[in-house]
Amino acid sequence: MNKIPDATPEIREQIHAEAVADRVRSIRERIAAACERAGRSPEDVTIVGVSKTFPMQAIESGKASGIDHLGENRARQLRDKALQRPGRFKGGDVIWHMIGHLQTNKAKFVARHADWFDALDRLSLAKELNERAAKNNRVLPCLVQVNVTGEEQKYGLDPSAVHDLLDRCAQYEHLAVKGLMAMGSFVEDPEDVRGEFRKIRELFETYDATNNPRVDMEELSIGMSNDFEVAVEEGSTMVRLGSAIFGPRDYE
Ligand SMILES: *Cc1c(COP(=O)(O)O)cnc(C)c1O
């Protein structure tokens, strides 16, 4: 079954290249201003355009605005989109990130089609992804997902278990752990997630990767449409933006 949503006339208008270009321009300005406040360079912040639930035209519009990194949260939808527009590790010109919770039995889709896996949250999944990546003769860049909000979120690793998982990933030659990812709490005032972002940044900065050949702490993926400026101020290197780029979605 094809998992790529249809382009209705309303959605077509919403994700039209010019509409997307306008939103991306304003997002880049806001990122630059947040960088300025934090004494950072905007070049150190990558935008991942979250194309989930949107048709292929969203990807073309994003690409036309310089968005090369794309995020999907369902393995089958990522596969179907990547079959139409392959990622960089297959010679394509976009970089597919699987950003959502992954059931172990769908690890094969990620190993075959995703450039990055941004939601690694358990050792058993690391083991499976490593085996699948080996079968595909590749190394899969990953981010470890941390649950910094406590009870609210189902997914992500408890902060106290993060460094241990990173240590254990040393055995997986077909994984390259590049950093951490988290989602902030859903709150009205983005200021309220600053503490959560500081918590993950501390975990990010205090991991000693010198003796771990599989880990390089390069990327901190925090910040979504509602809180990306606070995330950039707190050190985000990858913001994952869906509605801010493509407009509202009907469903997650
Ligand atoms: C949907 C999603 C996003 C983007 O959400 P927006 O609020 O539309 O920016 C980012 N990260 C993850 C893991 C998501 O599932």
PDBQT file of the ligand as one rigid body, heavy atoms in Angstrom, charges set to zero:
ROOT
HETATM    1  C1  LIG A 301       6.200  16.010  14.003  1.00  0.00    +0.000 C 
HETATM    2  C2  LIG A 301       7.519  16.062  14.647  1.00  0.00    +0.000 A 
HETATM    3  C3  LIG A 301       8.295  17.233  14.598  1.00  0.00    +0.000 A 
HETATM    4  C4  LIG A 301       7.825  18.529  13.941  1.00  0.00    +0.000 C 
HETATM    5  O1  LIG A 301       6.710  19.054  14.603  1.00  0.00    +0.000 OA
HETATM    6  P1  LIG A 301       6.236  20.568  14.331  1.00  0.00    +0.000 P 
HETATM    7  O2  LIG A 301       5.610  20.970  15.611  1.00  0.00    +0.000 OA
HETATM    8  O3  LIG A 301       5.270  20.501  13.204  1.00  0.00    +0.000 OA
HETATM    9  O4  LIG A 301       7.440  21.362  14.008  1.00  0.00    +0.000 OA
HETATM   10  C5  LIG A 301       9.550  17.205  15.182  1.00  0.00    +0.000 A 
HETATM   11  N1  LIG A 301      10.032  16.098  15.789  1.00  0.00    +0.000 NA
HETATM   12  C6  LIG A 301       9.318  14.962  15.863  1.00  0.00    +0.000 A 
HETATM   13  C7  LIG A 301       9.913  13.776  16.538  1.00  0.00    +0.000 C 
HETATM   14  C8  LIG A 301       8.038  14.904  15.298  1.00  0.00    +0.000 A 
HETATM   15  O5  LIG A 301       7.335  13.767  15.371  1.00  0.00    +0.000 OA
ENDROOT
TORSDOF 0
